[in-house]
Every structure is written in structure tokens, then in C-alpha cells.
């Protein structure tokens, strides 16, 4: 009796997992990058983990990035700005995407089921200006157009690391999100109109009404494995909402 009951539960779990995998297999997800490198672009680990988890779940993806210069260039060995240097966000993001990337202007939400934004300072420097203006920040016009169109179409958007600071600017007053447990950033999120949900690195915040999912990733993660705990859940939930 016990073995039969266990086998029955096991089969039901397997059937449920198979259904989820089949549902995800037909999903197309846009991934918005902001350069290449944690200090001036997209966080590389987070970006790769997003792509890896999408691929493992059977979803297809297409990377996009703004075709303009990034705010500045940081020497990632020294952690200091490189005076006089300029780099293009799209060209830099192409490093992560192995060249398979398109300019943000080509992103048509009608062709995708969901959108995911990895973090890194590029999200706060190149997609919006939070790194400079704090709670008086705004979205770059090309980013605002893309995100608002996705939100208006009621398609899910996932935000990692510092990227969730954009949630109130896109989804409006009362939208739920997390940047982890940093009090200063949480206060800015609240002042921008959002409702902040403290989360650990392995947790996600879900705003079902707005179809928004967020996770702290490297706002809290101390290793790539830790960052993946929340990102894996975020990707799964985004695909479920799609």
C-alpha cells in the first residue's frame, strides 16, 4: 500500500513537471542586456544564468540591448573609471550573447511571451539613471518604450538584482518588487511608488496583478551558486505567468 501510494505521488509529480516543461518549450523570451560587466554593464553571471535557465526549461530567447554609448567605462581590474573611453552598449552586450543580439529598437513585444532583465550597474546607469539620480531617476526613453509596451500587453517581466528599481517607473504605484534587504535602495523603491518586499537571495517577489517577478541575485549573493537559486525560480515563475 505504501509503495503504491508513493509511486502514485511520484507519477503525478513527474506528469506535472512534464506539463510545465512542455508549456515552457513553446515560450519565446526577450532578454534585455545593458553592456558587459558588473560595474558599467550587465552582470555577466546573472545574464548567463538567465539564459542557461531559460534553455534548460526549453524556452527560446533573443537578447537585445540599446544601441548607444554606455554612461562610462570602468576598468574591472582596478574598479576605476577609464578617462576618455567610450563603449557602445549593444556592442558590449554582444560579448555575452555570442553575437546573437539585436538593437532594442527592433524589439516587438508581439513576438515574445515575456521579458527578463539581468542586473549589474548597467541597469542603473544605462537603462535608467538611478546610479546618478537615486529616487529622482527616470528610464531612458528607448527602455521606457519597450518596458511600458510589454507591461501594457500584460506580458510578464522579470527583474534581477538592481533592475527591480525600475518596477515602479514601469508598472506604477503599488507595484511589488524586491532588491533584497538593503534599506537605502528599498527606501528609494518605496519613494518611487513601489511596494518593497524584503527577500533573501533564494527568494522571489511576485506581483501577480502586474505579472512582475523580481529576485535580489547579486544584491545579496556571495557566489554564483547563490545567485542562481533566485534566478532559477524567477525564470520558472516568469515562464509560468507567460
N, C-alpha and C positions, 0 to 999 in steps of 0.2 A: 504493500500500500504506500509506504513512504517513498520507495524508489519510483513508483508510477507517478506519484504526485510531484516529485522532484523533476522527473523527465517532462511532465506536462508543463510545469512552470518554465523549464529550460527551453522547450519548444516555442512557448508563447513569447519569451524574451527574444529568441532568435528571429521569429517571424516579425516582431516589432522592429528590431534592428534592421532587418532586410527591407521592410517598408520604408524606413527612414532613409536608407541608403539609396533605394530606387527613386524616392522623391527628390533627394539631393542631386542625383545623377543628371537630371534634366535642367538644373538651375544654372543660370549664367550670372556671374557676379563681376561687377566693376570694382577695381581696387585703385584708390587714389593715392599716389605717392607724392612726396614733397621734396625730392632730392635724394642724396645718398650719403648717409652718415648722421649719427645721433645729434651732433651739435649744430648742424646747419641744414639738415635734410631729414629724410625719413629714417627712422630707426631700422637698421638693417635686419637685426634678429627678428623684430616684430613683423616686418614686411615679409620675410621668408617664412615665418611661422604661419602667417595668414594664408600665403599661397600654398604651403605644404598641407595645412589642414583642409583647405578647400579641395585640393587634389585628392587627398586621402578619402574624403567624403564623396568623391565622384562628381563634384561640381566643376564647371569650366569657369575660367576667369580671363579678364583682359585688364591690363594695367594702363593707367592714364596718369598724366602729370601736366601742370601748367607749362606752357611754352613761353617762359620769360626768365629773367635773371633772378636768382635767389637773393635774399636780403644781404648776405655777406658770405665769406668763405672762412671756415675755421680749420686750422691745422689740427687734425685729430690726434697727432702725437704730442704736440705741445699744449693743445687746448686753448690756443690763442688765435685771434683774427689774423688773416693774411692781408696786409695792406695792399690796396690796389687790385686785388684779384677779383675776378667775376666768373661765375659759373651759371649755366642755364639749368633750370630745374628739370626740364624734360630730358636733356642730355645726361644729366647726372642720374636721374631715376632709371634711365635705360640700362645702367650697370646692374641694378637689382633685377630688372625684368629680362635680362639677357637679350636686350634689343627689341623685345616684343612689347612695344608700348606705343600709345597714341597720345596726341595732344589733348588736353582737357576739352578744348573747343569741339572735338569730334565726339564727345560722349553724349549719346542719345539714350536717356533713361528707358525709352520704349523697347530698347534692345536688351535690357538687363532686368533681372529679378531682384537684385539687391546691390548695395554699395558698401564697401568696407574701407575705413581709413586707418592705417597704422599710425603710430605716434612718432616721436622724435621731435627735436626742436623745430624742424621744418614745418610741422603742423602749426606751430605757434609763431613762426617767422615768415613763412612763405604762403601758407593757406589763409592765415589771418595774421593780425599784428598783436596778439596777446603778449608776446615776449617783450614788446616795447611799450604798449599802452595799458596792459593789465585789464582791469574791469571796464575800461573805456574802449576796448578793442572792437574791431569790426572785421567782417570777412572780406577777402579780396573779391572783386566783382565777378571774376570768372568762376570762382569757387562758390560764391553765393548763388549764382545762377544754376549751377549743377546740383547743389545740395537741395536748394528750395524746390527744384523741379522733381527730384526724387521724392522728397517729403510730400509734395503736393499730389504725387501719383500714388501715395500710400504704400510705397515700397520700403522695405526695411533698410536701415543704415546701421552699421557697426562702427564704433569709435574706440580706439585703443590709446592707452597712456594719457598724454596731454590733449589729444584730439577731442575728447569729450567737452572741452571748454567751449567748443563751437555749438554744442547741442542747443543751448537757449537761443542763440542767434539764428538757428535754422528752424527749430521746432516751436519756439515761442515760450511764453510764460508758463511755468509749472512743469515743463518737460523734465523727466527724470534722467539722471546720469551720475556717473562716478568718476573721480580722478584718484580714488584710493582713500587716503586718510590725511593728506596734507591740508592743514587748516587754512592756510593762506589761499591756496588755489580753490579750495571748497568754498571759501567766503566770496571769492571773485565769481565763481559759478553761480552762487546764490544771488549776488548783486546783479548779474546779467539777466536774472529772471528764472533760472533753473531751480529745480529741487534736488539738492545733492544727497546721494545715498552712499554713506561710507561702506567701502568694500575691502576685503583682503585681496591679495594677489591672485588667489584661486577662484574668486567670485566674479559674477557679472551682475550688473544692474539692468533690469529690463523695464522699459516703458511700453507696455502692450498697446496703449492707445495710439502712440505715435510711431510704433514699430521701431523703437530705438534700443540698441544694446550697447553697453559700454563695459570696459574692464580696465583695471589700473596698469597691467603689464609692467613696464619698467619704471613707472612711478613708484612701485614698491618692490619689484622683482630684484633678487640678488643673484640670479643665474638665469640662463636661457631656459632651463627646465621649468623654473618657477614661472617665467613669463608665459610659457606655453600652457600652463594649467588654465589660466583665464582665457587666453586667446582661443584655445581649442573649444571651450564652452561657448565663447562668443560666436565663433564661426558656426557651430552647431545650431545655436539659437537663431541666428540670422537666417540660415537656410530653412529652419522650421517655420519662421514667420513669413518666408517667401512662398 
